[in-house]
């Protein structure tokens, strides 16, 4: 396998924390584009990684960064709205600007991070990802699309978020508790990218559904988190009428811990039909065995914590 020059948009977030070190292991030279390079300097210690400050909404700036690259990786889920524009406007616009910049810079290879069930259901989250996928498929580039289910890993938005809520609240009202999910480990998603990047023959003009081997309801996941933490928090499933109200009220809170669009997204089960991991020779990790590690740390980390507490 030959080392490649890769340019990554949105690689400074949760998924990028797994993807960048994995790609660096293969000897690739990586350029991370960020709107604030100084806030992401910790990633620069990874061998072969550079961080460039770039306005990712500027097509000419993207073209300059893409010149000389072997492939571009667009982590669409890691990018956020700016300038008061809607998610739909931003995600589709970015897809167009990224594909246009690839064409202008002579880069023929594009990897797109998307979501399982993109283009399905009622939520803007899924709708915009489906529209962005359509832009990429129609671009004339050699593309690969990765449709991931909800991801888990260190400092994720699933296990970590619910753990924080369960620690704070004696009763946790839970909307869409019966929604079915097949959570996938972020390290497995990174491995899927790495294998496709290493061998284009595996993946050009292909879409990979990336989901874990366990199908769980949201309620089962939250109960598992609570039990692993040893808490007694009561979990109260909400009917949809109350779930909608909860989502609307949560949008008013700082940080918007839950939104109406999250509620709509959960109405579409995040469970796949075509095992992309199997196609790539990856044995996907289930969520349940990871809960003690994510919530209490590894045995080594727990020993270190005990020693620190004794000092």
Secondary structure, DSSP 8 states (H G I E B T S, - for coil): ----EEEEESTTSHHHHHHHHHHHHTT-EEEEEES-GGGGGGGGGSTTEEEEE--TT-HHHHHHHHTT-SEEEEEGGG----TT--HHHHHHHHHHHHHHHHHHHT--EEEEEEETTTT-SS-HHHHHHHHHHHHHHTSSSEEEEEEE-SEESTT-SSHHHHHHHHHH-SEEEETTTT-EE--EEHHHHHHHHHHHHH-GGGTTTEEEEE--S--EEHHHHHHHHHHHHT---EEEE--HHHHHHHHHHHTTSTT-SS-HHHHHHTTS-B--SS-HHHHTT-----SGGGHHHHHH--HHHHHHHHHHHH-
